[in-house]
Every structure is written in structure tokens, then in C-alpha cells.
Amino acid sequence: MSIQRGGGLPGVSLAVLMLCTSACTVAPSPEKPSEGAGHIGQRAVVSPEVAARAFDIVRGVDYLPFGYKEEGCNERALYMAMELAAQKIPSSALYAEGDLRPSEDVEWEYHVAPMLQIDGKQMVIDPSLESAPVTVDAWIADMRSPANVVTFFVPGSHAKKARRSGQPMIRSFDELPPFDKNDIMSSCGVMWNFLGREAPFRPEHRSRLLERTKALVAQLVAVGKLPERTAFTEEDRVDCESWEM
């Protein structure tokens, strides 16, 4: 069983948007969803101008192992959510669960990626699969999955805590829950590890990962999405290599 993340984004003309985030690995907890869970409903709504910024932000993420598709989607999703939140852009994580086969040599039990809503149309941003935003249906089709795929969502800050809770999507940045220090540490270590598996290996990407993690931690504290009392101390030393899982 493999897991995937990845990709880059060309420009897209936008109207009204909403955001989510996605990943892949062992299937999330099979808690029974409440009625309506799994259906794409409310989203973290942003304006067309903010949406354009969101596209640019995700397009500019140059330090994650998008080329290593076998695993790491939760962690990539969390980092993309952090990049957006650092600019006060709310996001959620959209999950697709099922027998997913994006290529002959990759199989997933689930996958997760960022998503936007434009004038009622949901668009997924998934650099590991797509070179541009695509509809949810196209995204699922590109994973060569059967018709019984289940989709559900969680706040972007909870990309590593996927649970089918059935709760409505957040509607604003204020509703985005804070990030978890342990999730950030774990994701940093996993990304450091998987950058070493990406071909060709680029050491500068690890340096950039460390640099961005430090910056994001400070920015998330500043915007109130990482409680200062649980933020990193000098003793913690933001050091992705030592957190490698």
C-alpha cells in the first residue's frame, strides 16, 4: 500500500472560493459519520482575491517531496494548510477513501488534498496528481477509483487527525482550529525523510523545509493558530532530522 502527495498550479480565473486540504496513507478512523457527512457542503469561504493568493501560495511551495508519491500526503496537506493559515487563509482537508490506484505501481487506501469552491463548483488542488486545479469528480477519476469512494473533510489544521465526524465545514479563518505542535514535529520529520527518497535528491530542499518550518511556527503563533504556551522553545530546536519518524 502506497501513499502520495504533490504538484504545481497554473493560473485560474476565479469567482467565489472555499478551501480544503488532502493526503493519503492507512485509512482514517472508521467512526460513523453523521447524516450528510462525506457530502461536500460548507467550506471555508474566501474572496476571489484571497483565492488567487491561495493558488500562488501553494504554487510556491518548493520544499515538499511532491515527486515521492508513495506516501506522505497527510504531512504535505498539513504543510500546505500551515502556509495558507500563516496568511490568514482558512482551509479544510478533503479526503477520498477507497481502493485508489493513481498509477500502476501506487495504491492508496485514501488520499487527501486542498480544495476550493468557485461559484458553487468544488476544485481540488493536488500537486501530486494534477498540474492545475480540477473538479472533485476529475480528481477521483484520476485515482482510477471505483464508484464507492467516500469523501469527507476536516479542518486543514487537523489533516493528521482525520475523523469522519460529520461536522459542517468551517466558514472563516476564526473557525479554523489551532495547529498541534506534535503534528508539526511529526510532519517535519516525515517530510525530511521522504525528501531523501525523492529522485533526484536535492539537499537544498531539506534546508528549505527547515527554514520554512521555523518561519511557519512563528507566523502561526502571530496569527493565533499555534498557542504560544505550546509553541516551540529553544530547547525544542526546530530540527526536522531529529524528528524523523
KEFILUM-457231 format. One record per atom (N, C-alpha, C): x, y, z. Coordinates in steps of 0.001 Angstrom, whole numbers, plus 524288, in hexadecimal, padded with zeros to 5 digits. Each point is the difference from the previous one (the first is absolute). Example, Ala and Ser with C-alpha at 12.3 -4.5 7.8 and 13.67 -1.06 7.14 Angstrom:
<domis>
833867E9C681E78/7FC86804A680000/80384804B080000/7FEA28041A7FD30/80334804A68003C/7FCFE80442802DA/
</domis>
This chain:
<domis>
803547FB5D80000/7FCAC804A380000/8036D804C680000/7FF0D803AA7FC78/80327804A77FF94/7FCC6804D48010B/802B68048080055/7FD73804EB80117/8026D804527FCC0/7FD1D804097FEBC/801FE803F07FC69/7FE9D8059580172/802ED803DF7FE14/7FEF08059780050/8021A802BA7FB28/7FF35805107FF0F/8034B802937FC3F/7FE0E8044C7FC75/8030C8029E7FCC2/7FE8F802FE7FB6F/8009D805D280000/7FEE0802847FB94/8004F805977FF5E/7FB09802147FD7C/7FF1B8053580040/7FB0C8023E7FE45/800A3804647FC1A/7FD747FF857FB8A/7FFC3804707FC7C/7FBC8803C7801B8/7FF98804857FD9A/7FC0C803CF80176/7FA957FE2B7FE86/7FC1E801B180324/7FA977FE8B7FEF8/7FCA3804D3800EA/7FC31801107FCA4/7FC698044B800FC/7FC187FE4780417/7FEE28036A803DF/7FD077FE7780499/7FB3C80372800CA/7FC327FDD8802E6/7FBAA8033B801D6/7FFDF7FF90805D9/7FC607FCE280244/7FFCA7FF66805A2/8027C7FADA8017A/803737FFEE8040F/803067FB5380122/7FF5E7FDFB80582/8016A7FAFE800AB/800577FD9180512/804827FC387FFEA/802747FEF88047B/804C67FCF07FFFF/7FFBD7FB3380373/802D97FBE77FE54/800B17FB498030A/805737FDCE7FF06/801AB7FC0C802D8/805367FDCC7FF47/7FFEE7FA088001A/803927FD367FD29/7FF997FA617FF8D/804F07FCD380064/7FFDC7FAC28010C/8048E7FC8B800BB/7FEC07FA3E7FF29/803C97FC1E800FE/7FEE27FA647FF6B/8037E7FC968035D/7FDD87FBC280238/802F47FC1C802FB/7FC487FBCC801D1/8009E7FDCF804CA/7FC497FC28801FD/7FABD802AE800B4/7FBE17FD347FEE0/7FAD08026D80021/7FEE28026E80543/7FD87804B18002F/7FEB480295804DC/7FC377FCDD80351/7FF6D801CB804E2/7FCA37FD56803B6/7FA827FF5D7FDD7/7FDE17FB318005C/7FAD77FF0C7FDBA/7FB87801AB80382/80065804A680271/7FB9F801E28030D/7FB66800E87FC63/7FB677FEC4801D2/7FB64800927FCB0/7FECC805C37FF31/7FFBD801B67FB09/7FEC6805747FF19/7FA518013880142/7FEF4804DC801B6/7FAA280193800AA/7FD8D800DB7FAAE/7FAD48009980002/7FD4D800887FB08/80233804977FCEE/8014A7FF187FB18/8021D804207FCB7/805E2800087FFE0/802977FD3D8039B/805AA7FFEF7FFEF/801DC7FD587FB16/80455801DC7FDE9/802037FDD97FB2C/7FE04802F47FB4A/7FBA8802D180099/7FE28803477FBBA/802A58054880069/801B7802177FB9C/802BB804F48000C/7FC108045F800BD/8000E8027380487/7FC48804178013C/802C18051E80111/7FF9C80207804B6/8024B8050980143/805EE7FFBD7FFBA/8025E8045F7FE90/805A48005E7FFA2/801CD8050F8028E/8051E8006A800CE/8024D804D3801E5/80007803D67FB75/7FC528039E7FFFC/7FF29803607FB7B/803FE804667FFDB/8022A800EE7FB6C/803988045C7FF3B/7FE63802EB7FB14/801CF804C57FF94/7FEBE803387FB72/803507FE567FB55/7FE89801B37FB43/803397FEC17FB6D/80595801EC80090/800A58049380270/8054A8021B800AE/803367FC96803AA/7FD987FE5580451/802BD7FC9D803AD/800FC7FAAC7FD81/7FC4C7FE2F7FCDF/800AC7FB057FD4C/804B9800287FC64/8009E804537FD33/8047D800887FC8A/8050E7FFCA80320/7FFF98026F80496/804967FFB680370/800FD7FA66801B1/7FBCB7FD2C8012F/800967FA90801BB/802907FCB17FBC0/7FE53800B57FB22/802697FD227FBAC/805D28012F7FFB6/801558050680079/80578801907FFA8/803347FDA880474/7FDA77FFDA804AA/802C17FDD880486/8013A7FA3B7FF21/7FC0D7FCFC7FE62/800D87FA657FF37/803C97FF157FB7A/7FF828031E7FBEF/803857FF747FB88/805A2800FF8019B/800BF8035B803E4/8054780160801AD/8027A7FC4B803E1/7FD257FBF9801B4/802447FC40803B8/803EE7FC997FD16/804FF800DF8010E/8042D7FD767FD0B/803767FC6F80349/7FE1F7FE95804A5/803637FD1480395/7FD9A7FACE801C4/7FB8A7FE8E7FDE0/7FD857FB0F8017B/800FF7FBE07FBCF/800277FAF78017C/8013E7FBCF7FC40/7FB567FE6D7FCA7/7FE30803907FCB6/7FB917FED77FC9B/8014E7FBB17FC17/805047FF5A7FEE1/8018D7FBF67FC4E/800147FA8980240/7FFEF7FF9680531/7FFCD7FADC80289/7FA4B7FEEE8013C/7FD727FCE37FCD3/7FA587FF7B8002B/7FE077FB908036C/8036D7FCAD801D3/7FE357FB59802C9/7FD6F8013F8053A/801E4803F5802B7/7FDCB8014C80520/8013D805A380169/7FDB7801C980462/8010980544801E4/7FBD0804027FEE3/7FB6E7FE657FE27/7FC0F803DC7FE7B/7FDD180302804AE/7FF4E7FD7F80476/7FE0E802D08049E/8039D8047D80167/805127FEBA7FFE3/803DD803E88018F/8004F804767FC0B/7FFBB7FEB67FB06/800038042A7FC13/7FB1C8036380097/7FBA77FD7780119/7FB21802F0800BE/80070803B4804A3/802617FE2080436/8008F8034D804A0/8036F804B57FECB/804447FF1B7FD2D/803738045F7FEB5/7FD43803F57FC7E/7FCFE7FE297FC3A/7FD2E803B47FCAD/7FC0A8031480330/7FD747FD65803B3/7FC49802BA8036B/802CF8040E8035B/804B57FEBB801D9/80303803BF80314/8018D804B67FCBA/8019D7FF027FB23/8017B8045A7FC8E/7FB5C803A77FF37/7FB647FDD47FF46/7FB56803337FF48/7FE8A802D480511/800097FD2E80452/7FE7980257804FC/803B28046380199/804F57FF787FEB2/803C58041680147/7FE8A805247FD70/7FCF47FFB57FBAF/7FE14804AA7FD54/7FA3A8010180136/7FE1B7FD888042F/7FA9C80093801CD/7FC097FE1B7FBF8/801667FBF77FD23/7FC697FD997FC46/7FE2A7FAD180248/7FAED7FF57800F7/7FE0D7FB2580252/7FFFF7FB947FC0A/8008D7FB47801DF/7FFDF7FB777FC84/7FDB47FB53802CF/7FE8F7FC207FCEB/7FE1D7FB1080210/802C67FBAD7FD12/7FF9F7FB3B801D9/8028A7FB9B7FD5F/7FBDC7FC627FDC6/800157FF4D7FAEA/7FC467FC8D7FD5B/802717FAA17FF4F/7FD4A7FC0A801F7/801DE7FA9C7FF9A/7FCB27FCE27FC29/8029E7FC9A7FD20/7FD5F7FC0A7FCD3/801E07FABD801F9/7FC637FCB080183/8015B7FAEF80240/7FDD07FBA47FC8E/803517FC407FEBE/7FE597FBA27FCBB/804BA7FD357FDBC/7FF1D7FCF57FBFC/8043A7FD407FD4B/802108039B7FBC0/803DE8032A80160/801F1804117FC84/805007FE317FD52/80024800887FAD9/804877FE297FD01/8019D804307FC0E/802D0803FE801D6/8017C804467FC7C/803D47FE657FBB8/802BC7FBAD800CD/803877FDF77FBFC/800927FA22800D0/802AE7FD757FC5F/800867FA5680055/803187FE49804C6/8038B8033B801D8/8035B7FE6C8045C/7FEBD802BF80524/7FBB2802E68002D/7FE78802B3804D3/7FA567FEB180141/7FEFF7FE67804CE/7FAB37FEF4801EA/7FF58802AA80548/7FB938025C800D6/7FED580290804F1/7FAD57FE0880232/7FF978001A8052D/7FAF67FF1F80287/7FCF78051C80051/802D68045E8000D/7FD74805177FFD6/803E9804077FE18/7FDFF804877FE80/8034A804577FE4D/7FD6A8050E801C2/8033080412800DA/7FDE880501801C9/802E5804747FD40/7FD198042B7FE9E/802568047A7FD49/7FCE6804FB800DF/8025E804AF7FF25/7FD1C804EE8009C/7FBAC800877FBF4/7FBDB802C58016B/7FB9F800B17FC64/7FDCB8058680060/7FE208020B7FB9E/7FD93805247FFBB/7FA747FF817FDF8/7FCA08039880169/7FAD0800297FDA1/7FF6B805237FD0E/7FED57FFAD7FAEC/7FF978049A7FCB3/7FA798004A7FDD8/7FCF7803CD801CB/7FA918008A7FE47/7FD097FAD780048/800A27FD3B8045A/7FD257FB22800BD/802BE7FB357FDE9/80440800A67FD27/802E27FB847FDEC/804D97FEF580355/800797FB3580201/804807FE938032E/804A37FE9C7FC86/804828024F8012C/804CA7FF0C7FD16/8043C7FE20803B8/8029E7FBD07FE96/8041B7FDAD8033D/80554801C27FE0F/8037080168803A7/8056F801547FEBE/803647FB8E80216/802447FCF97FC90/803107FB738019C/804DB7FF787FC99/8043F802BB80172/804BD7FFE77FCCE/802477FA907FF2B/7FE987FC3C80338/8020D7FAB37FF43/7FD657FD377FB73/7FB51801D57FE8A/7FD0A7FD7A7FBD0/7FF07803897FB58/7FF50804FB80105/7FE0C803867FBF6/803A5804AD7FF42/80010802127FB3A/80312804AE7FEE3/7FCB7804EA8008C/7FAFB7FF5A8010D/7FC668046580098/7FB787FE4A80374/7FD09803BE8021E/7FB587FE8B80305/7FC3C7FCE37FC97/7FD797FC0B80243/7FC477FCC27FD28/7FB147FF518034A/7FBC37FE5B7FD9B/7FB3E7FEEE802EC/800C67FB268036D/7FC957FF6E803D4/800587FB6A80368/7FF537FB077FCCE/7FC54800027FC64/7FF187FB5C7FCCA/804D27FE9E7FCCF/8027F803E77FDB9/804B47FF037FCDC/804687FE098036F/800708022E804AD/804127FE5C803B6/7FF597FA3E8015F/7FB327FE7B8013F/7FEED7FA8A80145/801057FC887FB47/7FE62801C47FB68/800D47FCEB7FB46/805C97FF237FEF6/80336803E680123/805957FF7D7FF1A/802977FC44803CF/7FD417FE8F80420/802007FC058039A/7FDF57FAA07FE82/7FD5C7FFA87FB7C/7FE097FB0B7FDE1/7FD1B7FCE480425/7FCA7802B0802C8/7FD427FD8C8045A/7FA8A7FE577FE5F/7FDD57FC17802A8/7FAAE7FE437FEDA/7FC04803F6801DC/7FB177FEFB7FEE1/7FBDB803C48012E/7FEE28008B805D1/801DB7FC5D80332/7FE9B800148058E/803E28031280351/802A4803C97FDC0/803998034680301/7FCE580377803B5/801D58005F804DA/7FD908035E803EF/80351804E48008C/7FD94804927FFFF/802D7804D8800FC/7FE12802768050D/8038F80255802DD/7FEA6802E2804B9/804398040E800E2/7FF2180370803C3/803AE80441800BA/800D280136805BC/804848025580111/80160801DE80536/802AB805477FF48/800778031C80424/802F0804E67FF79/8059C7FEE47FE50/8023C803837FD07/805567FF347FE22/803EE7FF3E80459/7FF1C8028080467/803977FF7080470/7FFAF7FAA18027A/7FC167FCE97FE83/7FF587FAB38020F/801097FBE27FBCA/80336801507FC2D/801057FC6A7FBA5/802577FADD801C9/8028C7FFF380490/8022D7FB2080210/7FC6D7FD7E80406/7FB4F8021D800BA/7FC567FDEC803DA/7FADB7FEA27FD52/800477FDCE7FB5E/7FB477FF127FCE3/7FC197FC94802E1/7FB4A80210800B7/7FBB77FD1D80263/7FAFF801707FD24/7FCD87FC1B7FED0/7FB0A8010C7FD5F/7FBFF801D7803F9/8007C804E38018D/7FCA8801F880436/7FAA6801B47FE0D/7FF9A801837FB02/7FB0D801E37FDFC/7FED88059B8016A/803AE802BD80269/7FF248056C80166/800578036E7FB22/7FD27804617FFF6/800348037A7FB6E/8055D802727FF66/8013F8018B7FB31/804ED802807FEEB/8005A80552802A3/804C48018980146/800D78053880214/7FEB3803FE7FBC8/7FE68804A0801B3/7FE5C8040A7FC51/80395804BF7FFFF/803C3800208039E/80360804958004E/805307FE7F80288/803BD8038D7FFAB/805177FF0C80271/7FF6E7FF83805E5/7FC758030480244/7FF3B7FFC3805AA/7FE587FA8B801BF/7FD2C7FD267FC99/7FE247FACC8016F/804277FBC37FF40/8044E8014C7FD7E/804227FC1B7FF3B/802727FEA880546/7FFEA7FB03801A3/802687FE92804FE/805E2800E27FFD4/8026F800B780488/805B2800B88000B/802D57FB067FE51/804B0800A47FE2D/8034D7FB957FE90/802447FD8C804EB/801C17FB347FF7A/802267FD088045E/805E87FF987FF65/802C8801588041F/805C17FFDE7FFE7/802057FAA17FE81/7FDB47FBE180225/801DC7FAB97FEDC/7FF157FE847FA51/7FBA7801E07FDB8/7FEFC7FEFF7FA75/80426802927FC99/80180804C980179/803F8802D07FD03/805407FD2980060/8016E7FE66804B3/804F57FD3B800BD/800187FAF07FCDC/7FBD17FD048005D/7FFB07FB0B7FD2D/80043800DA7FA1D/7FD0E803D97FE15/7FFE78010B7FA6A/80546801D17FDFD/802958032D80316/80536801E67FE8E/803BF7FB687FF5F/7FFDD7FC55803B5/8036D7FB747FFB3/7FEC07FC7F7FB67/7FAF27FF317FF00/7FE6B7FCAC7FB9E/801AB8026F7FAD0/7FF2C805137FF6E/80181802987FB25/805E97FFEA7FF36/802F2800A880438/805BA7FFAC7FFA9/801987FA9E7FDF1/7FD9A7FC0680223/8011A7FA9E7FE64/7FEB17FF2C7FA41/7FB498019F7FE62/7FE3D7FEE97FAAB/802D6803557FBF0/801FF8048580190/80345802FD7FC5E/804DF7FCE17FE94/801BA7FCA88039D/8047E7FCAA7FEED/7FEBC7FB957FC3E/7FAFE7FEE57FF3D/7FE6A7FBD57FC61/7FE808021F7FAA3/7FF678051A7FFAF/7FE6F802507FB0D/80499800037FC37/7FEE77FED07FB17/804197FFF47FC0B/7FEFF8045B7FC04/80405803337FEEB/8052B7FFE180278/7FFD58028780566/803717FE4B8036A/800498023580538/8025A805747FFAF/7FD5E803C18027B/801D68056A80001/800B3801C4805A9/804D18000D801ED/800F8801848057B/7FDD6805618015A/7FFDB8037E7FC22/7FE1B805428011F/7FA438000880190/7FD137FBFE7FE62/7FA847FFBB80189/7FF7E7FEE8805DC/803997FCFD8021D/7FFDF7FF1B805A5/8013880503802F8/803A6803027FE04/8013A805008027C/7FB49803A07FFC9/7FD5E7FFE27FB92/7FB608034B7FF58/7FB8C7FE2E8038E/7FF607FAE1800A7/7FC097FDDB8038C/800EC801FA80586/804CF7FFCD801C2/8014E801C780544/7FEFE805DA8008A/80198802EA7FC13/7FF41805AD8000C/7FA37801708002E/7FCD47FD717FCBF/7FA74801367FFD7/7FD357FE36804F7/801A27FB958023D/7FD897FE30804D5/800C6803F980459/804BD801F380089/80109803F7803FE/7FCAE804D97FF13/7FFC8801BB7FB22/7FCFD804B87FEC2/7FA307FF27800ED/7FDFE7FB7A7FE6C/7FA6D7FEE880096/7FE6E7FFBB805BC/803477FDAC80338/7FED67FFC380597/7FF4E805848022C/8039A803757FEB1/7FFA98056B801E7/7FB26802B97FDE0/7FED27FF1F7FB04/7FB74802867FDA4/7FAE87FDF580244/7FFB57FAE98010B/7FB337FDCB80232/7FF0D801F780588/80422800B580304/7FF64802528052F/7FDF0805947FF72/80224802E37FC42/7FE8A8057A7FF46/7FA49800A77FE7B/7FDE07FC407FCF8/7FA87800777FE51/7FC507FD038039A/8020E7FDED8044E/7FCB07FD6C803DE/7FE6F7FA747FEB3/802DA7FD677FC81/7FE9F7FAA97FE87/803F17FBFA801F2/803808018C8036A/8035F7FC63802E4/8009D8026580562/7FD6C7FDC2803F8/800258025B80538/8059E800F4801C3/8010F804BC801AB/805608016A80174/8020C7FC9780466/7FC8A7FE6780389/801BC7FCD28046C/801CF7FA8A7FE45/7FE457FE4E7FB57/801A67FADB7FE1A/803B7800777FB5E/80176804D37FEA0/80379800B37FB85/8057A7FE2780161/80361800107FC33/8053C7FDE6800AF/8035B803978035F/803127FD9D80353/803A0802E080352/805867FF3E7FDE2/803B2802AC80258/805777FF5C7FE60/801BF7FA53800BB/7FDE67FD8480410/801767FA9080102/7FDFB7FC5D7FBB2/7FB8B8016B7FDB8/7FDC37FCAB7FBEC/803737FFE07FB23/80274804717FEB0/80319800537FB40/7FCF87FDC77FB5B/7FE20803607FCBC/7FD3C7FE367FB5C/803F67FD3C7FC90/7FFD77FAE080037/804027FCC87FD6E/7FD4A7FB427FD8F/7FEAA8006E7FB0B/7FCF47FBE17FD74/802C37FAC780020/8051E7FFF77FF75/802D87FB0A7FFC0/7FF6E7FCEF80513/8003B802B180479/7FFA57FD5780500/7FA6E7FE208010E/7FC26802237FD20/7FA8E7FE5E800A6/7FE7D7FBD57FC21/803BD7FE337FCE2/7FEBD7FC357FBEA/7FD6F7FB338025C/7FBA27FE577FDA5/7FCFA7FBAB80212/801B57FAE47FD72/
</domis>
